[in-house]
């Protein structure tokens, strides 16, 4: 009987084609595109803030840095929501 159980457990499923549910790939790609755009925006905001700070024009530097930080926190929030739940 134990020989039969080993056979069942050692069976591979590499020959079975698996496809994600319809629309799942589009949702993942849209999320990836939005994430890349937000990272680019965050980098741009930090670059402008650093340029203003180093040139001595301090007006608006903290607002830009704060906006970049909020984008970062939003990304962390979405990432935490997207993680699978462990019970």
LOLOVEX-315007 format. One record per atom (N, C-alpha, C): residue in one letter; x, y, z; chain. Coordinates in pm, 1 decimal. Example, Ala and Ser with C-alpha at 12.3 -4.5 7.8 and 13.67 -1.06 7.14 Angstrom:
LOLOVEX-315007
+-------+----------+----------+----------+------+
! vexmi !       c1 !       c2 !       c3 ! guti !
+-------+----------+----------+----------+------+
!     A !   1319.0 !   -569.0 !    780.0 !    A !
!     A !   1230.0 !   -450.0 !    780.0 !    A !
!     A !   1320.0 !   -330.0 !    780.0 !    A !
!     S !   1285.0 !   -225.0 !    708.0 !    A !
!     S !   1367.0 !   -106.0 !    714.0 !    A !
!     S !   1290.0 !      3.0 !    787.0 !    A !
+-------+----------+----------+----------+------+
//
This chain:
LOLOVEX-315007
+-------+----------+----------+----------+------+
! vexmi !       c1 !       c2 !       c3 ! guti !
+-------+----------+----------+----------+------+
!     X !     81.8 !   -118.7 !      0.0 !    A !
!     X !      0.0 !      0.0 !      0.0 !    A !
!     X !     86.2 !    125.1 !      0.0 !    A !
!     X !    197.5 !    123.0 !     73.2 !    A !
!     X !    283.5 !    241.4 !     75.9 !    A !
!     X !    347.8 !    267.0 !    -59.9 !    A !
!     X !    370.1 !    160.9 !   -136.9 !    A !
!     X !    426.6 !    177.6 !   -271.4 !    A !
!     X !    329.6 !    255.1 !   -360.7 !    A !
!     X !    202.7 !    228.0 !   -346.6 !    A !
!     X !    102.1 !    297.8 !   -426.5 !    A !
!     X !     97.3 !    446.1 !   -388.9 !    A !
!     X !    107.3 !    478.8 !   -261.6 !    A !
!     X !    106.0 !    618.1 !   -218.2 !    A !
!     X !    227.2 !    693.4 !   -270.2 !    A !
!     X !    344.0 !    628.0 !   -272.7 !    A !
!     X !    463.5 !    693.2 !   -325.7 !    A !
!     X !    448.4 !    723.9 !   -473.8 !    A !
!     X !    384.0 !    635.5 !   -545.4 !    A !
!     X !    362.5 !    657.6 !   -688.0 !    A !
!     X !    273.4 !    778.7 !   -710.4 !    A !
!     X !    171.0 !    791.8 !   -632.4 !    A !
!     X !     79.3 !    904.8 !   -647.6 !    A !
!     X !    150.1 !   1034.9 !   -611.6 !    A !
!     X !    228.2 !   1033.3 !   -506.0 !    A !
!     X !    295.7 !   1155.1 !   -462.8 !    A !
!     X !    408.2 !   1196.5 !   -556.1 !    A !
!     X !    468.2 !   1100.7 !   -625.7 !    A !
!     X !    580.2 !   1135.2 !   -712.3 !    A !
!     X !    536.4 !   1168.7 !   -854.6 !    A !
!     X !    408.3 !   1168.7 !   -879.7 !    A !
!     X !    358.1 !   1198.9 !  -1013.3 !    A !
!     X !    381.7 !   1346.5 !  -1045.3 !    A !
!     X !    433.4 !   1372.8 !  -1163.3 !    A !
!     X !    459.5 !   1511.0 !  -1203.3 !    A !
!     X !    344.9 !   1563.7 !  -1287.9 !    A !
!     X !    332.8 !   1693.2 !  -1289.7 !    A !
!     X !    229.1 !   1757.2 !  -1371.1 !    A !
!     X !    291.6 !   1852.2 !  -1472.0 !    A !
!     X !    415.3 !   1827.6 !  -1510.9 !    A !
!     X !    483.8 !   1914.9 !  -1605.0 !    A !
!     X !    423.9 !   1913.4 !  -1743.6 !    A !
!     X !    356.3 !   1805.0 !  -1778.8 !    A !
!     X !    297.6 !   1796.8 !  -1912.3 !    A !
!     X !    158.8 !   1860.1 !  -1919.9 !    A !
!     X !    104.9 !   1902.9 !  -1806.4 !    A !
!     X !    -27.5 !   1964.8 !  -1803.1 !    A !
!     X !    -11.7 !   2114.2 !  -1828.5 !    A !
!     X !    -83.3 !   2165.5 !  -1927.9 !    A !
!     X !    -76.2 !   2308.7 !  -1956.3 !    A !
!     X !   -163.9 !   2383.7 !  -1857.0 !    A !
!     X !   -105.9 !   2486.7 !  -1797.8 !    A !
!     X !   -179.5 !   2568.9 !  -1702.2 !    A !
!     X !   -182.8 !   2711.3 !  -1754.4 !    A !
!     X !   -298.8 !   2770.1 !  -1750.9 !    A !
!     X !   -315.5 !   2907.2 !  -1796.2 !    A !
!     X !   -381.8 !   2987.0 !  -1684.6 !    A !
!     X !   -342.1 !   3113.7 !  -1668.0 !    A !
!     X !   -409.6 !   3195.9 !  -1567.5 !    A !
!     X !   -553.5 !   3223.8 !  -1610.7 !    A !
!     X !   -638.9 !   3259.2 !  -1516.3 !    A !
!     X !   -777.3 !   3291.8 !  -1552.2 !    A !
!     X !   -781.8 !   3407.3 !  -1652.1 !    A !
!     X !   -887.5 !   3413.9 !  -1728.7 !    A !
!     X !   -901.2 !   3518.4 !  -1830.5 !    A !
!     X !   -895.7 !   3656.8 !  -1766.4 !    A !
!     X !   -813.7 !   3742.9 !  -1821.8 !    A !
!     X !   -801.3 !   3879.3 !  -1772.7 !    A !
!     X !   -697.0 !   3898.2 !  -1664.7 !    A !
!     X !   -647.0 !   3791.5 !  -1607.2 !    A !
!     X !   -550.1 !   3802.3 !  -1497.2 !    A !
!     X !   -418.3 !   3863.1 !  -1545.2 !    A !
!     X !   -372.4 !   3823.4 !  -1662.4 !    A !
!     X !   -246.7 !   3875.8 !  -1715.5 !    A !
!     X !   -259.8 !   4025.5 !  -1742.2 !    A !
!     X !   -374.4 !   4067.9 !  -1794.5 !    A !
!     X !   -396.0 !   4210.2 !  -1822.3 !    A !
!     X !   -394.1 !   4292.4 !  -1694.0 !    A !
!     X !   -453.5 !   4240.1 !  -1588.8 !    A !
!     X !   -455.6 !   4311.5 !  -1460.6 !    A !
!     X !   -314.7 !   4322.7 !  -1404.2 !    A !
!     X !   -238.6 !   4215.8 !  -1411.0 !    A !
!     X !   -101.3 !   4217.9 !  -1359.9 !    A !
!     X !    -15.5 !   4315.2 !  -1440.5 !    A !
!     X !    -30.0 !   4313.5 !  -1572.5 !    A !
!     X !     48.6 !   4404.3 !  -1656.5 !    A !
!     X !      9.4 !   4550.2 !  -1633.3 !    A !
!     X !   -119.2 !   4577.5 !  -1613.1 !    A !
!     X !   -163.1 !   4714.0 !  -1583.5 !    A !
!     X !   -106.1 !   4760.3 !  -1449.8 !    A !
!     X !   -108.2 !   4673.3 !  -1350.0 !    A !
!     X !    -49.7 !   4708.0 !  -1220.6 !    A !
!     X !     99.1 !   4733.1 !  -1230.0 !    A !
!     X !    167.1 !   4652.5 !  -1308.7 !    A !
!     X !    310.4 !   4671.6 !  -1328.4 !    A !
!     X !    339.1 !   4804.0 !  -1398.2 !    A !
!     X !    260.4 !   4836.9 !  -1499.8 !    A !
!     X !    279.6 !   4963.0 !  -1572.1 !    A !
!     X !    255.1 !   5082.9 !  -1480.9 !    A !
!     X !    150.4 !   5077.3 !  -1399.8 !    A !
!     X !    122.7 !   5186.8 !  -1306.6 !    A !
!     X !    234.5 !   5198.2 !  -1204.1 !    A !
!     X !    283.3 !   5086.0 !  -1154.7 !    A !
!     X !    393.6 !   5088.4 !  -1058.7 !    A !
!     X !    519.7 !   5149.4 !  -1117.0 !    A !
!     X !    552.4 !   5114.5 !  -1240.3 !    A !
!     X !    671.6 !   5170.9 !  -1305.0 !    A !
!     X !    654.3 !   5320.9 !  -1326.5 !    A !
!     X !    535.1 !   5364.1 !  -1367.8 !    A !
!     X !    510.0 !   5507.1 !  -1386.3 !    A !
!     X !    522.2 !   5583.8 !  -1254.6 !    A !
!     X !    468.4 !   5527.5 !  -1147.2 !    A !
!     X !    478.2 !   5594.8 !  -1017.5 !    A !
!     X !    622.0 !   5600.1 !   -967.1 !    A !
!     X !    699.4 !   5495.9 !   -992.5 !    A !
!     X !    840.6 !   5499.6 !   -953.2 !    A !
!     X !    915.7 !   5606.0 !  -1032.5 !    A !
!     X !    885.0 !   5618.8 !  -1160.8 !    A !
!     X !    946.6 !   5723.3 !  -1242.2 !    A !
!     X !    908.6 !   5861.7 !  -1192.8 !    A !
!     X !    781.5 !   5880.3 !  -1157.8 !    A !
!     X !    736.1 !   6008.4 !  -1103.9 !    A !
!     X !    805.4 !   6038.9 !   -971.7 !    A !
!     X !    819.3 !   5939.4 !   -887.5 !    A !
!     X !    885.6 !   5958.8 !   -758.7 !    A !
!     X !   1031.3 !   5998.1 !   -778.3 !    A !
!     X !   1099.6 !   5932.0 !   -867.7 !    A !
!     X !   1239.4 !   5965.7 !   -895.8 !    A !
!     X !   1251.3 !   6106.7 !   -952.3 !    A !
!     X !   1159.7 !   6144.0 !  -1039.8 !    A !
!     X !   1161.0 !   6278.3 !  -1097.1 !    A !
!     X !   1138.5 !   6383.5 !   -988.2 !    A !
!     X !   1042.2 !   6360.2 !   -898.6 !    A !
!     X !   1016.5 !   6454.7 !   -789.7 !    A !
!     X !   1137.8 !   6468.9 !   -698.4 !    A !
!     X !   1202.1 !   6358.4 !   -665.9 !    A !
!     X !   1321.2 !   6365.9 !   -580.9 !    A !
!     X !   1435.6 !   6438.2 !   -651.1 !    A !
!     X !   1448.4 !   6418.8 !   -781.8 !    A !
!     X !   1553.4 !   6487.2 !   -857.5 !    A !
!     X !   1530.0 !   6637.3 !   -857.7 !    A !
!     X !   1405.6 !   6680.1 !   -881.0 !    A !
!     X !   1373.1 !   6823.0 !   -879.5 !    A !
!     X !   1395.8 !   6880.9 !   -739.9 !    A !
!     X !   1353.7 !   6809.1 !   -635.9 !    A !
!     X !   1371.5 !   6857.8 !   -498.7 !    A !
!     X !   1519.0 !   6872.4 !   -464.7 !    A !
!     X !   1600.3 !   6775.9 !   -502.3 !    A !
!     X !   1743.7 !   6784.0 !   -474.7 !    A !
!     X !   1808.2 !   6896.8 !   -553.2 !    A !
!     X !   1767.6 !   6915.9 !   -677.9 !    A !
!     X !   1821.3 !   7024.7 !   -759.3 !    A !
!     X !   1787.1 !   7160.4 !   -698.0 !    A !
!     X !   1662.7 !   7177.0 !   -654.6 !    A !
!     X !   1623.3 !   7302.6 !   -590.1 !    A !
!     X !   1699.9 !   7324.1 !   -460.1 !    A !
!     X !   1715.1 !   7220.6 !   -381.3 !    A !
!     X !   1784.8 !   7232.2 !   -253.3 !    A !
!     X !   1931.5 !   7269.4 !   -272.5 !    A !
!     X !   1997.8 !   7203.8 !   -367.4 !    A !
!     X !   2139.9 !   7231.1 !   -389.3 !    A !
!     X !   2164.3 !   7366.6 !   -454.9 !    A !
!     X !   2064.6 !   7420.1 !   -526.0 !    A !
!     X !   2081.0 !   7551.7 !   -587.9 !    A !
!     X !   2048.5 !   7664.3 !   -490.9 !    A !
!     X !   2001.5 !   7631.8 !   -371.8 !    A !
!     X !   1973.8 !   7733.3 !   -271.0 !    A !
!     X !   1831.4 !   7785.4 !   -274.5 !    A !
!     X !   1750.5 !   7739.6 !   -366.7 !    A !
!     X !   1609.6 !   7781.4 !   -373.3 !    A !
!     X !   1526.7 !   7678.5 !   -297.0 !    A !
!     X !   1499.9 !   7707.2 !   -173.1 !    A !
!     X !   1436.8 !   7608.2 !    -85.6 !    A !
!     X !   1284.5 !   7607.7 !    -91.5 !    A !
!     X !   1223.6 !   7698.0 !   -168.4 !    A !
!     X !   1077.3 !   7699.3 !   -174.9 !    A !
!     X !   1028.2 !   7577.6 !   -253.8 !    A !
!     X !    936.9 !   7505.6 !   -195.3 !    A !
!     X !    878.3 !   7390.4 !   -261.8 !    A !
!     X !    954.8 !   7260.3 !   -245.6 !    A !
!     X !   1072.9 !   7264.5 !   -183.5 !    A !
!     X !   1152.4 !   7142.4 !   -170.6 !    A !
!     X !   1081.0 !   7041.0 !    -81.8 !    A !
!     X !   1029.6 !   7087.7 !     30.4 !    A !
!     X !    967.2 !   6994.8 !    124.4 !    A !
!     X !    835.8 !   6939.5 !     70.1 !    A !
!     X !    763.2 !   7019.7 !     -7.9 !    A !
!     X !    639.9 !   6969.2 !    -67.4 !    A !
!     X !    670.1 !   6858.0 !   -168.4 !    A !
!     X !    775.7 !   6876.7 !   -247.0 !    A !
!     X !    814.0 !   6774.0 !   -343.8 !    A !
!     X !    860.0 !   6646.3 !   -273.3 !    A !
!     X !    941.2 !   6662.6 !   -169.8 !    A !
!     X !    988.9 !   6545.6 !    -96.1 !    A !
!     X !    873.2 !   6474.4 !    -25.6 !    A !
!     X !    779.8 !   6551.9 !     28.7 !    A !
!     X !    663.1 !   6492.8 !     95.2 !    A !
!     X !    575.1 !   6417.6 !     -5.1 !    A !
!     X !    555.0 !   6474.8 !   -122.4 !    A !
!     X !    476.6 !   6407.3 !   -226.5 !    A !
!     X !    543.6 !   6277.2 !   -268.3 !    A !
!     X !    674.8 !   6279.7 !   -283.5 !    A !
!     X !    748.1 !   6158.3 !   -317.8 !    A !
!     X !    733.2 !   6053.5 !   -207.7 !    A !
!     X !    740.9 !   6097.0 !    -83.3 !    A !
!     X !    722.5 !   6004.9 !     28.8 !    A !
!     X !    582.4 !   5945.7 !     33.4 !    A !
!     X !    481.8 !   6026.4 !     -0.6 !    A !
!     X !    344.7 !   5975.1 !     -3.8 !    A !
!     X !    326.0 !   5871.7 !   -114.6 !    A !
!     X !    390.4 !   5894.1 !   -228.5 !    A !
!     X !    385.4 !   5794.5 !   -335.9 !    A !
!     X !    450.6 !   5664.5 !   -288.9 !    A !
!     X !    562.4 !   5676.9 !   -218.1 !    A !
!     X !    630.2 !   5558.8 !   -165.1 !    A !
!     X !    540.4 !   5483.5 !    -66.6 !    A !
!     X !    478.9 !   5556.6 !     26.0 !    A !
!     X !    390.6 !   5492.2 !    123.5 !    A !
!     X !    269.3 !   5428.9 !     56.1 !    A !
!     X !    217.3 !   5494.2 !    -47.9 !    A !
!     X !    106.7 !   5435.4 !   -123.4 !    A !
!     X !    147.5 !   5305.7 !   -190.6 !    A !
!     X !    269.1 !   5302.0 !   -242.8 !    A !
!     X !    319.4 !   5179.0 !   -304.2 !    A !
!     X !    333.6 !   5067.1 !   -202.8 !    A !
!     X !    383.9 !   5100.1 !    -84.3 !    A !
!     X !    395.4 !   4999.7 !     22.5 !    A !
!     X !    256.5 !   4949.5 !     62.7 !    A !
!     X !    160.9 !   5041.6 !     72.6 !    A !
!     X !     24.2 !   5004.5 !    109.6 !    A !
!     X !    -36.7 !   4908.5 !      7.3 !    A !
!     X !    -24.1 !   4940.2 !   -120.0 !    A !
!     X !    -79.1 !   4854.1 !   -225.3 !    A !
!     X !     -7.9 !   4719.4 !   -226.5 !    A !
!     X !    122.5 !   4720.8 !   -205.6 !    A !
!     X !    199.1 !   4596.2 !   -201.7 !    A !
!     X !    150.4 !   4506.4 !    -88.1 !    A !
!     X !    126.1 !   4566.5 !     28.9 !    A !
!     X !     79.0 !   4488.2 !    143.7 !    A !
!     X !    -60.6 !   4431.4 !    118.8 !    A !
!     X !   -144.5 !   4507.2 !     50.0 !    A !
!     X !   -278.7 !   4458.7 !     18.1 !    A !
!     X !   -270.7 !   4343.0 !    -80.8 !    A !
!     X !   -177.0 !   4350.8 !   -174.8 !    A !
!     X !   -167.6 !   4250.4 !   -280.5 !    A !
!     X !   -106.1 !   4119.3 !   -232.8 !    A !
!     X !    -39.8 !   4119.2 !   -117.8 !    A !
!     X !     19.4 !   3995.2 !    -67.7 !    A !
!     X !    -90.0 !   3894.8 !    -34.5 !    A !
!     X !    -64.4 !   3767.8 !    -61.9 !    A !
!     X !   -164.9 !   3667.1 !    -26.8 !    A !
!     X !   -180.1 !   3656.8 !    125.0 !    A !
!     X !   -301.7 !   3637.0 !    167.2 !    A !
!     X !   -330.7 !   3625.6 !    310.5 !    A !
!     X !   -287.7 !   3488.9 !    361.4 !    A !
!     X !   -222.6 !   3488.1 !    476.9 !    A !
!     X !   -184.5 !   3362.2 !    541.8 !    A !
!     X !   -270.7 !   3344.2 !    664.8 !    A !
!     X !   -333.8 !   3230.2 !    671.5 !    A !
!     X !   -423.9 !   3204.6 !    785.9 !    A !
!     X !   -353.5 !   3115.5 !    885.2 !    A !
+-------+----------+----------+----------+------+
//
